[in-house]
């Protein structure tokens, strides 16, 4: 096995499900283990992650296993059932990071069911951080991953044909939770009651107090071929510093990249901000850059710190995230928002 590549951290020197509207996203004493993840499907992802954490497993194993649940779901967003790019092909991105600063990611990956697991292999089996496109696919196959058929799911094909009528690239705010059937991507309700989405991010702390995170996505529906968002970029869609905390992002990736969003959230926690306030400050920075155009986009951040405190914040109403820290504590939190 080759040595893992360690990411250069440019820090400062110094299982019931219910909704908590406006819930104060914090924790008194150190709460561990704990796992949080974006959007309503985070409830099901948390369940699988918690099965590992409750038995004393590592946060790294938990965040991989948790988001694999979402990659498995054949809906119009995450995974191979996702909405395609404008050329009619599904491309996937993912990243993972552990407590030691090791990280791996894949981008523009086709026909592989679990990009998050390929990202972990990049971290553990290569001297690199990121593999993309054909090279990432070839590496996955060499590692034993099966090439799946290059065929759209029924829902994705229907959405794509509908999109082709006008061929307008117009991402919809909060499509992850939308119940509108008039939207371009034609969101459909899943059997488990959740609504489809294009990203799931997860961060966790295990019983030993170690942090890890993961992020996996199909990217924006009907994007230009070759487009990559923030999810596979360490420091943008995901960042972990085991001394401070961990954060992940969802929403319009271009704007998360502009501020190195998840890294910013962790650095703000290093300066003493709570997870919620760190996420809020990052959102404020995006709004300052976007100005009046901020009303047309959504970005949300979630984070945890070493004390087991958690929080999230978003640009506008509609973002929520799932929190799990006990067998009977797996619940939704409505994200606070600025617009």
Secondary structure, 3 states (H helix, E strand, C coil): CCCCCECCCCCCCCCCCCEECCCCCCCCCCCCCEEEEECCCHHHHHHHHHHHHCCCCCHHHHHHHHHHHHHHCCCCCCCCCCCCCCCCCCCEEEEEECCCCEEEEEEEECCCCCHHHHHHHHHHHCCCCEEEHHHHHHHHHHCCCCCCCCCCCHHHHHHHHHHHCCCCCCCCCCCCCCCCCCCCCCCCECCCCCECCCEEEEEEECCCCCEEEEEEECCCCCCCCCCCCCCCCECCCEEEECCCEEEEEEECHHHHHHCCHHHHHHHHHHCCCCHHHHHHHHHHHHHHHHHHHHHHCCEEEEEEECCCCEEEEECCCCCEEEEEEECCEEEEEECEECC
